[in-house]
Amino acid sequence: MTYDVPDFPAGHKAHQLSWRPCAGIALFNDAGKVFCGKRRPDNLPPDAPLWQLPQGGIDAGEAPLDAAFRELAEETGIRSAELIYELPDWLRYDLPEDLIGKALKGRFRGQKQKWFAMRFTGQESEIDLAAHAQIEFDDWAWRSLDECVDAVIAFKKPIYRQLAARLAHLSR
């Protein structure tokens, strides 16, 4: 399946919406693999790829790095991580047209994401996908960044391709 970034015409409803601020985390282990979680299939198309890196919304007044550490802890239970790199720019994606007004609570056209590379400094026993009341993942694996590109939903692939290229130096 291929996906092109939507080119919404002038006046399209997407232009009335903003991008949701989001923090994303590429969490590397000592082998240079990243944590990839399998999303719960709630509210996703039946054939949608379910794997992605930890990510989540930035709360009003919250610094992006603080949001990244909070989201990592909420989605994975992981608190043993250190920052090793921050992408200097924000990466954006638009939702496919059929999801505009539905996904992301209908309030956003997509996401603008600030990405952080972190090193996992703990033990795998620390990983707890049920650490937060709102459970995001039901399985996880250490994968190469390239494998994550193949496993993510189509409309996020352009961002994951950028991450794989721009963070390759951290994979060892």
N, CA and C of each residue as an Amber inpcrd file, in Angstrom:
protein
   516
   0.8520000  -1.1630000   0.0000000   0.0000000   0.0000000   0.0000000
   0.9040000   1.2340000   0.0000000   0.5940000   2.1910000  -0.8310000
   1.3470000   3.4380000  -0.8540000   0.4610000   4.5540000  -0.3510000
   1.0880000   5.6060000   0.0690000   0.3310000   6.7400000   0.5850000
   1.0330000   8.0190000   0.2060000   0.3000000   8.9220000  -0.3740000
   0.8190000  10.2440000  -0.6900000   0.2460000  11.2280000   0.3080000
   1.0570000  12.1930000   0.7030000   0.5830000  13.2240000   1.6230000
  -0.5550000  13.9650000   0.9390000  -1.6900000  14.1260000   1.6040000
  -2.8110000  14.8010000   0.9640000  -2.4450000  16.2190000   0.5370000
  -2.9580000  16.6080000  -0.5900000  -2.8100000  17.9810000  -1.0590000
  -4.2140000  18.5540000  -1.0610000  -4.6520000  19.0000000   0.1010000
  -6.0180000  19.4690000   0.2310000  -6.2120000  20.7710000  -0.5240000
  -7.2590000  20.8700000  -1.3260000  -7.5020000  22.1100000  -2.0690000
  -7.8680000  23.2580000  -1.1270000  -7.6830000  24.4710000  -1.6020000
  -8.0490000  25.6630000  -0.8040000  -9.4990000  25.5310000  -0.3720000
  -9.7580000  25.8930000   0.8630000 -11.1160000  25.8360000   1.4000000
 -11.5150000  24.4810000   1.9580000 -10.6670000  23.4650000   1.8040000
 -10.9660000  22.1330000   2.3390000 -11.0710000  22.2170000   3.8580000
 -11.9130000  21.3910000   4.4440000 -12.1210000  21.4200000   5.9000000
 -10.8250000  21.2030000   6.6780000  -9.8510000  20.5080000   6.0970000
  -8.5790000  20.2860000   6.7940000  -7.8690000  21.5990000   7.0780000
  -8.0390000  22.5890000   6.1950000  -7.3630000  23.8760000   6.3850000
  -7.9250000  24.6580000   7.5740000  -9.0760000  24.2600000   8.0520000
  -9.6700000  24.9140000   9.2170000  -9.1660000  24.3060000  10.5200000
  -8.4200000  23.2160000  10.4060000  -7.9220000  22.5070000  11.5790000
  -6.4130000  22.6770000  11.6870000  -5.9120000  22.5720000  12.8990000
  -4.4630000  22.6600000  13.1160000  -3.8970000  21.2550000  13.3020000
  -2.5980000  21.1730000  13.4820000  -1.9380000  19.9100000  13.7680000
  -1.8350000  19.7450000  15.2840000  -2.0770000  18.5660000  15.7590000
  -1.9700000  18.2800000  17.1910000  -0.4950000  18.1990000  17.5660000
  -0.0530000  18.9750000  18.5620000   1.3380000  18.8660000  19.0170000
   1.5690000  17.5170000  19.7010000   2.6440000  16.8850000  19.3330000
   2.9050000  15.5210000  19.7850000   4.4020000  15.3360000  19.9990000
   4.7510000  14.5160000  20.9620000   6.1440000  14.1280000  21.1950000
   6.2920000  12.6620000  20.8230000   7.3490000  12.3540000  20.0800000
   7.6280000  10.9780000  19.6830000   8.9710000  10.5390000  20.2310000
   9.0780000   9.2500000  20.5200000  10.2930000   8.7210000  21.1380000
  10.8140000   7.5310000  20.3500000  12.0570000   7.6290000  19.9210000
  12.7780000   6.4820000  19.3790000  13.6820000   6.0180000  20.5140000
  13.2680000   4.9700000  21.2090000  13.9850000   4.4630000  22.3770000
  14.9100000   3.3280000  21.9450000  16.2090000   3.5760000  22.0120000
  17.2130000   2.6040000  21.5690000  17.6960000   1.7400000  22.7250000
  17.8830000   0.4520000  22.4410000  18.5400000  -0.4220000  23.4100000
  20.0250000  -0.4970000  23.0700000  20.7800000  -1.2640000  23.8310000
  22.2240000  -1.3630000  23.6170000  22.5980000  -2.0090000  22.2860000
  21.6670000  -2.7350000  21.6700000  21.9300000  -3.3760000  20.3820000
  21.5760000  -2.4750000  19.2010000  21.1180000  -1.2330000  19.4870000
  20.7800000  -0.3060000  18.4170000  19.3880000  -0.4990000  17.8360000
  18.5680000  -1.3170000  18.4910000  17.1740000  -1.5080000  18.0760000
  16.2950000  -0.5270000  18.8480000  15.1060000  -0.2310000  18.3040000
  14.1900000   0.6750000  18.9720000  12.9530000  -0.0650000  19.4620000
  12.3750000   0.4750000  20.5260000  11.1480000  -0.0690000  21.0800000
  10.0170000   0.2390000  20.0950000   9.2940000  -0.8090000  19.7220000
   8.1480000  -0.6620000  18.8230000   6.9710000  -1.3610000  19.4900000
   5.8760000  -0.6450000  19.6600000   4.7110000  -1.2120000  20.3200000
   3.6090000  -1.5380000  19.3310000   2.8590000  -2.5890000  19.6190000
   1.7110000  -2.9680000  18.8020000   0.4780000  -2.3240000  19.4060000
  -0.0940000  -1.4000000  18.6490000  -1.2620000  -0.6710000  19.1290000
  -2.4560000  -1.6020000  19.2750000  -3.2700000  -1.2910000  20.2290000
  -4.5190000  -2.0180000  20.3770000  -5.3930000  -1.6680000  19.1730000
  -6.1200000  -2.6120000  18.6210000  -6.8370000  -2.3610000  17.3680000
  -8.1060000  -1.5230000  17.4930000  -8.4140000  -1.0100000  18.6790000
  -9.6160000  -0.1980000  18.8600000  -9.6350000   0.9570000  17.8550000
 -10.7360000   1.1350000  17.1840000 -10.9750000   2.2590000  16.2710000
  -9.9880000   2.3450000  15.1130000  -9.3920000   1.2470000  14.7210000
  -8.4940000   1.2330000  13.5700000  -9.0880000   0.3190000  12.5020000
  -8.8160000   0.6190000  11.2350000  -9.2950000  -0.2880000  10.1810000
  -8.7410000  -1.6940000  10.4100000  -9.4940000  -2.7330000  10.0440000
  -9.0650000  -4.1040000  10.3180000  -7.7320000  -4.4770000   9.6770000
  -7.3810000  -3.8630000   8.5620000  -6.1380000  -4.2200000   7.8840000
  -5.0010000  -3.2420000   8.1840000  -5.1990000  -2.3470000   9.1170000
  -4.1870000  -1.3320000   9.4230000  -2.9890000  -1.9520000  10.1290000
  -1.7690000  -1.5810000   9.7140000  -0.5940000  -1.9930000  10.4950000
  -0.6970000  -1.3760000  11.8940000  -0.3750000  -2.1390000  12.8920000
  -0.6250000  -1.7030000  14.2600000   0.6210000  -1.2870000  15.0250000
   1.8100000  -1.3850000  14.4300000   3.0390000  -1.1350000  15.1700000
   3.4810000   0.3120000  15.0200000   3.9810000   0.8910000  16.1010000
   4.5270000   2.2450000  16.0490000   5.4450000   2.4930000  17.2350000
   6.1900000   3.5840000  17.1520000   7.0360000   4.0270000  18.2530000
   6.1630000   4.7580000  19.2660000   6.5870000   4.8220000  20.5250000
   5.8070000   5.5720000  21.5170000   5.6780000   7.0440000  21.1060000
   4.5120000   7.5860000  21.3040000   4.2650000   8.9900000  20.9830000
   2.9780000   9.4180000  21.6710000   2.8100000  10.7060000  21.8360000
   1.5690000  11.1810000  22.4210000   1.5210000  12.6860000  22.4840000
   0.3450000  13.1790000  22.7860000   0.0840000  14.6070000  22.7840000
   0.8770000  15.3650000  23.8290000   1.1710000  16.6060000  23.4770000
   1.8340000  17.5290000  24.3960000   0.7410000  18.3640000  25.0470000
   0.6680000  18.3290000  26.3520000  -0.3530000  19.0860000  27.0750000
  -0.0530000  20.5820000  27.0360000  -1.0860000  21.3920000  27.1870000
  -0.9160000  22.8480000  27.2090000   0.0910000  23.2310000  28.2850000
   1.0860000  24.0290000  27.9190000   2.1000000  24.4900000  28.8510000
   3.2090000  23.4890000  29.1320000   3.1330000  22.3110000  28.5490000
   4.1330000  21.2660000  28.7790000   5.2520000  21.3870000  27.7450000
   6.4810000  21.2500000  28.1850000   7.6230000  21.2490000  27.2730000
   7.6320000  19.9270000  26.4990000   8.0050000  19.9590000  25.2170000
   8.0110000  18.7270000  24.4250000   8.8350000  17.5950000  25.0450000
  10.0030000  17.8950000  25.5940000  10.8170000  16.8370000  26.1990000
  10.1250000  16.2440000  27.4230000   9.4920000  17.0860000  28.2330000
   8.7410000  16.5760000  29.3870000   7.6040000  15.6660000  28.9210000
   6.9320000  16.0650000  27.8410000   5.8560000  15.2330000  27.2890000
   6.3990000  13.8990000  26.8110000   7.5830000  13.9130000  26.1950000
   8.1820000  12.6740000  25.6980000   8.4440000  11.7010000  26.8500000
   9.0480000  12.1830000  27.9300000   9.3050000  11.3030000  29.0700000
   7.9960000  10.8300000  29.7080000   6.9970000  11.7160000  29.7980000
   5.6980000  11.3330000  30.3650000   5.0320000  10.2680000  29.5000000
   4.9840000  10.5100000  28.1920000   4.3490000   9.5470000  27.2920000
   5.0650000   8.1960000  27.3150000   6.3890000   8.2130000  27.3520000
   7.1490000   6.9660000  27.4200000   6.7610000   6.1770000  28.6650000
   6.6730000   6.8500000  29.8010000   6.3010000   6.1790000  31.0490000
   4.8540000   5.6670000  30.9880000   3.9400000   6.4890000  30.4500000
   2.5360000   6.0760000  30.3940000   2.3330000   4.8860000  29.4600000
   2.9620000   4.9110000  28.2990000   2.7000000   3.8840000  27.2980000
   3.4950000   2.6010000  27.5030000   4.6450000   2.6960000  28.1720000
   5.5260000   1.5280000  28.2850000   5.9120000   1.1750000  29.7170000
   5.6830000   2.0840000  30.6520000   6.1410000   1.8920000  32.0250000
   7.6100000   2.2580000  32.2050000   8.2900000   2.5970000  31.1220000
   9.7320000   2.8600000  31.1740000  10.0160000   4.2560000  31.7300000
  10.8460000   4.2790000  32.7630000  11.3290000   5.5400000  33.3360000
  12.8500000   5.6300000  33.2400000  13.4780000   4.5210000  32.9220000
  14.9420000   4.4670000  32.8330000  15.3750000   4.7480000  31.3980000
  15.4600000   6.0300000  31.0750000  15.8580000   6.4370000  29.7300000
  16.5800000   7.7680000  29.8330000  17.5110000   7.9690000  28.8930000
  18.2290000   9.2450000  28.8470000  18.1620000   9.7950000  27.4310000
  18.0800000  11.0920000  27.3350000  18.0400000  11.7620000  26.0430000
  19.4060000  11.6670000  25.3780000  19.4230000  11.2610000  24.0960000
  20.6890000  11.2310000  23.3650000  20.6600000  12.1320000  22.1330000
  19.4620000  12.5020000  21.6730000  19.3860000  13.3690000  20.4980000
  17.9660000  13.9100000  20.3640000  17.8540000  15.1440000  19.9020000
  16.5580000  15.7590000  19.6190000  16.5700000  16.2490000  18.1780000
  15.6080000  15.8100000  17.3860000  15.5070000  16.3620000  16.0410000
  15.2310000  17.8510000  16.1710000  15.9380000  18.6830000  15.4300000
  15.7950000  20.1270000  15.6160000  14.4800000  20.6960000  15.0780000
  13.8220000  19.9780000  14.1790000  12.5960000  20.5000000  13.5790000
  11.4120000  19.6070000  13.9480000  10.2390000  20.1150000  13.6470000
   9.0020000  19.3810000  13.8580000   8.6660000  18.6600000  12.5580000
   8.1990000  17.4220000  12.6680000   7.7410000  16.6550000  11.5140000
   6.2140000  16.6360000  11.5370000   5.6070000  16.7960000  10.3690000
   4.1390000  16.8640000  10.2970000   3.5890000  15.8030000   9.3680000
   2.3870000  15.3600000   9.7110000   1.6420000  14.5340000   8.7570000
   0.1790000  14.9590000   8.7880000  -0.4610000  14.8210000   7.6530000
  -1.9020000  15.0080000   7.5420000  -2.5720000  13.6450000   7.5450000
  -3.7350000  13.5960000   8.1440000  -4.5280000  12.3790000   8.1040000
  -5.0700000  12.1740000   6.6840000  -5.3690000  10.9450000   6.3260000
  -6.0650000  10.7290000   5.0560000  -7.4280000  11.4240000   5.0990000
  -7.9160000  11.8100000   3.9510000  -9.1640000  12.5880000   3.8900000
 -10.3130000  11.9240000   4.6250000 -10.4350000  10.6030000   4.5410000
 -11.5670000   9.9360000   5.1910000 -11.4710000   9.9410000   6.7170000
 -10.3340000  10.3410000   7.2750000 -10.1880000  10.4250000   8.7330000
 -10.2540000  11.8580000   9.2640000 -10.2280000  12.8460000   8.3670000
 -10.3430000  14.2450000   8.8020000 -11.7090000  14.4230000   9.4630000
 -11.7190000  14.9940000  10.6590000 -12.9710000  15.1890000  11.3940000
 -13.3940000  13.9800000  12.2110000 -12.6410000  12.8720000  12.1110000
 -12.9760000  11.6550000  12.8620000 -11.8450000  11.2680000  13.8090000
 -10.6600000  11.0190000  13.2480000  -9.5100000  10.6330000  14.0730000
  -9.0360000  11.8320000  14.8840000  -8.2520000  11.5620000  15.8990000
  -7.7240000  12.6120000  16.7970000  -8.8650000  13.4670000  17.3470000
  -9.9480000  12.7820000  17.7030000 -11.1470000  13.3950000  18.2760000
 -11.7750000  14.4330000  17.3420000 -11.4390000  14.3670000  16.0640000
 -12.0350000  15.2530000  15.0750000 -11.5630000  16.6880000  15.1320000
 -10.5750000  16.9610000  15.9800000 -10.1590000  18.3510000  16.2070000
  -8.9180000  18.7570000  15.4280000  -8.2340000  17.8010000  14.7800000
  -6.9570000  18.1030000  14.1470000  -6.8850000  17.5040000  12.7470000
  -6.0800000  18.1120000  11.9070000  -5.8780000  17.5990000  10.5420000
  -4.7790000  16.5420000  10.4930000  -4.0300000  16.4350000  11.5650000
  -2.9060000  15.5060000  11.6650000  -2.1030000  15.8820000  12.8940000
  -0.8210000  15.5780000  12.8500000   0.0350000  15.8910000  13.9920000
   1.3000000  16.5970000  13.5400000   1.7910000  17.4890000  14.4100000
   3.1470000  17.9990000  14.2700000   3.9020000  17.3770000  15.4260000
   4.9810000  16.6860000  15.0930000   5.6600000  15.8560000  16.0730000
   7.0920000  16.3230000  16.3010000   7.4450000  16.4260000  17.5620000
   8.8230000  16.6830000  17.9780000   9.3790000  15.3340000  18.4150000
  10.4620000  14.8830000  17.7430000  10.9960000  13.5590000  17.9950000
  12.2720000  13.6140000  18.8130000  12.3800000  12.6610000  19.7370000
  13.5210000  12.5300000  20.6260000  14.0670000  11.1130000  20.5390000
  15.3640000  10.9900000  20.4540000  16.0260000   9.6910000  20.5550000
  16.4990000   9.5450000  21.9910000  16.1960000   8.4070000  22.5690000
  16.5850000   8.1260000  23.9460000  17.2610000   6.7680000  24.0130000
  18.0750000   6.5940000  25.0120000  18.7320000   5.3140000  25.2810000
  18.0470000   4.6850000  26.4910000  17.6400000   3.4240000  26.3470000
  17.0450000   2.6730000  27.4480000  18.1520000   2.2660000  28.4000000
  18.0340000   2.6670000  29.6510000  19.0780000   2.3970000  30.6380000
  18.6370000   1.4000000  31.7130000  17.4380000   0.8620000  31.5700000
  16.9170000  -0.0450000  32.5870000  16.9770000  -1.4990000  32.1640000
  16.1780000  -2.2990000  32.8310000  16.0410000  -3.7210000  32.5350000
  14.6840000  -3.9390000  31.8590000  14.5970000  -4.9270000  30.9940000
  13.3360000  -5.1860000  30.3040000  12.1900000  -5.4950000  31.2600000
  12.4890000  -5.9510000  32.4570000  11.4460000  -6.2230000  33.4450000
  10.6900000  -4.9490000  33.8290000  11.2710000  -3.7940000  33.5360000
  10.6250000  -2.5100000  33.8150000   9.4670000  -2.2390000  32.8500000
   9.4740000  -2.8510000  31.7020000   8.4530000  -2.5880000  30.6860000
   7.1160000  -3.1170000  31.1630000   6.1380000  -2.2220000  31.2260000
   4.7970000  -2.5400000  31.7220000   3.7880000  -1.8090000  30.8440000
   3.2190000  -2.5200000  29.8880000   2.2860000  -1.8970000  28.9490000
   0.9710000  -1.4900000  29.6100000   0.7170000  -1.9580000  30.8100000
  -0.4890000  -1.5990000  31.5530000  -0.1800000  -0.6040000  32.6720000
   0.9030000   0.1570000  32.5170000   1.3220000   1.0890000  33.5620000
   0.3670000   2.2640000  33.7260000  -0.4440000   2.5180000  32.7320000
  -1.3450000   3.6730000  32.7300000  -2.7650000   3.1730000  32.4860000
  -3.7530000   3.9010000  32.9770000  -5.1410000   3.4860000  32.8090000
  -5.5280000   3.3510000  31.3360000  -5.0110000   4.2340000  30.4920000
  -5.2920000   4.1710000  29.0530000  -4.1650000   3.3670000  28.3870000
  -4.4320000   2.1020000  28.1060000  -3.4120000   1.2110000  27.5650000
  -3.3050000   1.4230000  26.0550000  -2.1040000   1.7520000  25.5990000
  -1.8490000   2.0430000  24.1810000  -1.4310000   0.7980000  23.4000000
  -0.5590000  -0.0160000  23.9940000   0.0080000  -1.1670000  23.2980000
  -0.3830000  -2.4670000  23.9940000  -0.5070000  -3.5320000  23.1850000
  -0.7500000  -4.8450000  23.7910000   0.3930000  -5.8320000  23.5290000
   1.4390000  -5.3670000  22.8440000   2.6360000  -6.1780000  22.6210000
   3.7640000  -5.2200000  22.2410000   4.9880000  -5.6990000  22.2910000
   6.1190000  -4.8490000  21.9350000   7.2770000  -5.7150000  21.4510000
   8.2220000  -5.0670000  20.7650000   9.4160000  -5.7600000  20.2760000
  10.5190000  -4.7280000  20.0540000  11.7560000  -5.1770000  20.0980000
  12.8880000  -4.3520000  19.6870000  13.0620000  -4.5840000  18.1900000
  13.0720000  -3.5070000  17.4000000  13.1750000  -3.6200000  15.9470000
  14.1580000  -2.5930000  15.4150000  14.6310000  -2.8360000  14.2100000
  15.4390000  -1.8160000  13.5420000  14.5020000  -0.6880000  13.1060000
  15.0550000   0.4910000  12.9110000  14.2420000   1.6060000  12.4270000
  13.6060000   1.2700000  11.0780000  14.3400000   0.5940000  10.2030000
  13.7840000   0.2230000   8.9010000  12.5910000  -0.7210000   9.0450000
  12.6530000  -1.6450000   9.9890000  11.5150000  -2.5370000  10.2260000
  10.3090000  -1.7500000  10.7260000  10.5520000  -0.6910000  11.4930000
   9.4500000   0.1400000  11.9890000   8.7460000   0.8570000  10.8410000
   9.5030000   1.2810000   9.8340000   8.8930000   1.9240000   8.6610000
   7.9180000   0.9530000   8.0120000   8.3190000  -0.2910000   7.8650000
   7.4710000  -1.2910000   7.2240000   6.2320000  -1.6310000   8.0560000
   6.3050000  -1.4670000   9.3690000   5.2420000  -1.9220000  10.2650000
   4.2330000  -0.8460000  10.6490000   4.4910000   0.4160000  10.2940000
   3.6140000   1.5080000  10.7250000   2.5000000   1.7400000   9.6970000
   1.4180000   2.3400000  10.1400000   0.2880000   2.6560000   9.2610000
   0.7530000   3.5880000   8.1340000   0.1690000   3.4560000   6.9750000
   0.6530000   4.0970000   5.7480000   0.8370000   5.6110000   5.8660000
  -0.0880000   6.3130000   6.5010000   0.0280000   7.7680000   6.5070000
   1.1340000   8.2860000   7.4280000   1.7250000   7.4120000   8.2420000
   2.8660000   7.8090000   9.0670000   4.2020000   7.3880000   8.4480000
   4.1650000   6.6160000   7.3760000   5.4010000   6.1210000   6.7630000
   6.3680000   7.2330000   6.3610000   5.9290000   8.3620000   5.7800000
   6.8970000   9.4040000   5.4300000   7.7060000   9.9050000   6.6350000
   7.0660000  10.0470000   7.7790000   7.7820000  10.4710000   8.9830000
   8.7360000   9.3690000   9.4350000   8.3060000   8.1290000   9.4150000
   9.1640000   7.0230000   9.8530000  10.3590000   6.8550000   8.9200000
  10.1650000   7.1080000   7.6280000  11.3040000   7.0630000   6.7060000
  12.3250000   8.1370000   7.0780000  11.8320000   9.3420000   7.3980000
  12.7390000  10.4140000   7.8340000  13.4720000  10.0090000   9.1060000
  12.7480000   9.4410000  10.0610000  13.3770000   9.0180000  11.3130000
  14.4520000   7.9710000  11.0490000  14.1430000   7.0040000  10.1900000
  15.1200000   5.9530000   9.8950000  16.3830000   6.5480000   9.2860000
  16.2310000   7.5230000   8.4220000  17.4020000   8.1530000   7.7900000
  18.1420000   9.0620000   8.7660000  17.4140000   9.8650000   9.5020000
  18.0280000  10.8870000  10.3420000  18.5730000  10.3360000  11.6570000
  18.0940000   9.1710000  12.0770000  18.5770000   8.5730000  13.3200000
  19.4280000   7.3450000  13.0750000  19.7350000   7.0520000  11.8350000
  20.5280000   5.8590000  11.5090000  21.8540000   5.8270000  12.2340000
  22.4470000   7.0010000  12.4710000  23.7450000   7.0580000  13.1590000
  23.6750000   6.5640000  14.5980000  22.4730000   6.4360000  15.1390000
  22.3060000   5.9630000  16.5180000  22.0730000   4.4550000  16.5890000
  21.8580000   3.8400000  15.4530000  21.5410000   2.4000000  15.4150000
  22.7590000   1.5090000  15.6060000  23.9350000   2.0640000  15.4650000
  25.2190000   1.3410000  15.5950000  25.4180000   0.4120000  14.4660000
